[in-house]
Amino acid sequence: METSDNDFTMRVSMLSSSSKGNSTYIETPKRKILVDAGFSGKQMQQKLAKIGRDIRDVDSIFVTHEHSDHIKGLGVLARKYDVNLYANEDTWQAIGQKCGVIDPLQKNVIERGERLTLGDIDIQSFGVSHDAADPQFYAFQKDGRQFTILTDTGYVSDKLRGLLRNSDVFLIESNHDLDMLRMGRYPWSLKQRILGDKGHLSNDSSALAMSEMIGDRTKRVYLGHLSEENNLKSLAYQTNATLLSEQGLGVNETFELKNTDSHEPTDLFEL
């Protein structure tokens, strides 16, 4: 029996996830959503084209925080394609004029901890610990399945681990290797910021957090927001794979462990 193109729950692609720029695409039969737009409008269009999608079809963009690697293309996309934008009030205040003039009617507020229904998908926001005005990320839920994005945080609290546990798919930050960061050329003040509670998760801390969040439903874990200066894809993968295996978790047996890329989108996959 033939199935229509609308016979799916949710499809996702990490368009890019790194310290240079971030954006994730999520679609359901009724919605086409971006989380962050950390590239120019032209680059965003090109990245979507690589997975066979058109920027003109995107109806909503969820903003995590005001850092440039997450909002670079936000203003251009808002003005050119008339998309709805979502962020919390403090983040809107922090964005200010960084993205140029945006029609106030396009700006919607979703505060940390709030849950929003858009058509056929639910979005759960949650706060993280990062050096931004009020950083928050999102879990996308439909038909009993959940895709969670968790990057740009210095640590993952016990409360947050419990909230996000057993998602079907995770995008988790694995920003830096501790030795590479400590021995690298960054000034000490920047190293302290990255290592602090409002910085970024290391490969080790990513694995520690994931070891308490992977559940029976979890099928994929993507490692994201890798530093191009203080990490290697191979090192992030190996550190996470080793530490998760040591916790008795079936890496690439019960779930797949995957890298993301700063240049190429991941395959558009279905939950």
C-alpha positions in Angstrom: 0.0 0.0 0.0 1.3 3.4 -0.9 1.9 6.0 1.8 1.7 9.7 1.3 4.5 12.1 2.1 2.5 13.2 5.1 2.7 9.8 6.8 5.6 10.6 9.1 6.0 12.0 12.6 9.0 14.3 12.5 12.1 14.8 10.3 15.3 16.5 11.5 18.6 17.7 10.1 21.4 19.5 11.9 22.2 22.0 9.2 25.4 23.0 11.1 26.5 22.8 14.6 29.9 24.3 15.6 31.4 27.3 17.3 31.2 29.1 13.9 27.4 28.8 13.4 24.4 26.8 14.4 21.0 25.9 12.9 18.7 22.8 13.0 15.8 22.0 10.8 12.7 20.2 12.0 9.6 19.4 10.0 6.3 17.7 10.5 3.4 17.3 8.1 2.2 20.8 9.2 5.3 22.7 10.3 8.8 23.6 9.0 10.9 25.0 11.8 14.4 26.2 12.3 16.2 26.4 15.7 18.6 29.3 15.4 19.9 30.9 12.2 23.6 31.4 12.7 24.6 32.0 9.1 23.8 34.6 6.5 20.5 34.4 4.7 22.2 33.1 1.5 24.1 30.4 3.5 20.9 29.3 5.3 19.2 28.9 1.9 22.2 26.9 0.6 22.2 24.6 3.6 18.5 23.9 3.3 18.9 23.2 -0.4 21.4 20.5 0.4 18.7 18.5 2.2 16.1 19.2 -0.5 14.3 21.9 1.4 13.3 25.5 0.5 13.9 28.4 2.9 10.6 29.9 1.7 8.7 27.0 3.3 10.0 27.7 6.8 7.3 29.1 9.0 9.0 29.5 12.4 12.4 30.1 13.9 13.1 29.4 17.6 16.0 31.4 19.0 18.1 29.9 21.9 20.1 33.0 22.8 21.6 36.2 21.3 25.2 35.1 20.5 26.1 35.7 16.8 26.7 32.1 15.9 23.0 31.5 16.6 21.3 34.7 15.2 23.5 35.9 12.3 20.8 35.4 9.7 17.8 36.0 11.8 17.0 39.5 10.7 17.4 38.8 7.0 15.2 35.7 7.1 12.6 37.5 9.1 12.4 40.4 6.7 12.6 38.5 3.5 10.4 35.5 4.3 8.0 36.8 6.9 8.6 33.9 9.3 7.4 33.8 12.9 10.2 34.2 15.5 10.2 32.8 19.1 12.5 33.7 22.0 12.1 34.7 25.6 11.7 38.4 26.5 15.2 38.8 27.9 16.7 37.4 24.7 14.6 39.7 22.6 15.9 42.6 24.7 19.5 41.4 24.3 19.1 41.0 20.5 18.0 44.6 20.3 19.2 45.9 16.9 21.8 43.2 16.3 19.7 41.8 13.6 18.4 45.1 12.2 14.7 46.1 12.3 12.3 43.2 12.8 8.5 43.7 12.7 7.2 43.4 16.3 4.3 41.3 14.9 6.8 38.6 14.0 8.3 38.4 17.5 6.7 35.9 19.8 7.6 35.2 23.4 8.2 31.8 24.9 9.7 31.9 28.3 11.9 29.2 29.8 9.9 26.3 31.1 6.9 27.1 28.9 5.3 24.6 26.5 3.9 25.7 23.2 1.8 23.9 20.6 2.3 24.8 17.0 -0.1 22.9 14.7 0.9 19.3 15.1 4.0 19.7 17.3 4.7 20.6 20.9 7.7 22.6 21.9 9.0 22.4 25.5 11.5 25.2 26.4 14.1 24.8 29.2 16.8 27.0 30.6 20.5 26.3 30.5 23.6 27.8 32.1 25.5 30.0 29.6 26.8 33.5 29.5 23.9 35.0 27.7 20.9 37.1 28.9 18.5 34.1 29.4 19.6 31.1 27.3 17.1 28.4 26.6 16.8 25.4 24.4 14.0 23.2 23.2 12.6 19.7 23.1 10.2 18.9 20.2 7.5 16.4 20.8 5.0 14.7 18.5 3.2 11.4 18.6 5.1 10.2 21.7 8.5 11.0 20.2 11.0 13.6 21.3 13.9 15.4 19.7 16.1 17.4 22.2 18.6 20.1 21.5 21.1 20.9 24.3 24.2 22.9 23.6 25.8 26.1 25.0 25.7 25.2 28.6 28.4 24.9 31.3 26.7 22.0 33.0 23.5 19.9 33.0 21.6 20.0 36.2 20.0 16.9 37.8 16.6 18.5 37.2 17.4 19.0 33.5 18.7 15.4 33.1 15.4 14.1 34.5 13.3 16.4 32.3 15.1 15.3 29.1 15.8 11.7 29.8 14.9 9.1 27.3 14.4 11.4 24.3 14.4 9.5 21.0 17.1 11.7 19.6 19.6 14.1 21.2 21.8 16.9 19.9 24.2 17.3 22.7 27.1 19.8 23.0 30.6 18.2 23.0 32.5 21.5 22.6 36.1 20.9 23.6 38.7 18.5 24.7 40.0 19.5 28.1 43.7 19.1 27.3 43.4 20.8 23.9 41.7 23.8 25.6 44.2 24.0 28.5 47.2 23.7 26.2 45.8 25.9 23.4 46.4 29.5 22.4 43.3 31.0 23.9 43.9 33.6 26.6 43.4 32.4 30.1 40.3 34.6 30.6 38.6 32.9 27.7 39.7 29.4 28.9 38.1 30.2 32.2 34.9 31.3 30.6 34.6 28.1 28.5 35.4 25.9 31.5 33.1 27.7 33.9 29.5 26.9 34.9 28.3 29.4 32.2 30.6 28.1 29.4 30.4 24.9 27.3 30.3 21.2 27.9 33.6 19.3 27.3 33.7 15.9 25.7 33.9 14.3 29.1 31.0 16.3 30.6 28.9 15.6 27.5 29.3 11.9 28.0 28.6 12.2 31.7 25.4 14.0 31.1 24.3 11.6 28.3 25.0 8.6 30.5 22.1 9.7 32.7 19.8 10.8 29.9 20.0 7.9 27.4 17.0 5.6 27.8 15.3 2.7 26.1 13.7 4.9 23.5 16.9 6.7 22.6 18.0 5.8 19.0 20.5 8.5 18.1 22.9 10.9 19.9 24.5 13.6 17.8 27.6 15.5 19.1 27.4 19.2 18.4 28.8 22.6 18.8 32.4 21.4 18.5 35.1 24.0 18.8 37.3 24.2 15.7 40.1 25.4 17.9 39.9 23.1 20.9 38.5 19.8 19.6 38.5 17.2 16.8 35.5 15.3 15.5 37.4 12.0 16.0 38.4 12.9 19.6 34.9 14.0 20.6 33.5 10.8 19.1 36.0 8.5 20.7 35.8 10.2 24.2 32.0 10.0 24.2 31.9 6.4 22.8 34.5 5.2 25.4 32.9 6.8 28.4 29.4 5.8 27.5 30.5 2.2 26.8 32.1 2.2 30.3 28.7 3.0 31.7 27.3 -0.1 30.1 25.5 1.7 27.3 25.2 0.0 23.9 27.0 2.5 21.7 26.1 1.7 18.1 24.1 -1.3 19.3 21.0 0.1 21.1 21.6 3.6 19.9 23.8 5.3 17.2 26.4 7.9 18.2 27.0 10.4 15.4 29.0 13.5 14.7 27.7 16.8 13.2 29.6 19.0 10.9 30.3 22.7 10.6 29.9 22.7 6.8 27.6 19.9 5.7 24.1 19.1 7.1 23.4 15.8 8.5 21.0 13.6 6.5 17.4 14.4 6.9 16.2 11.6 9.1 12.8 10.5 10.5 12.0 9.9 14.1 
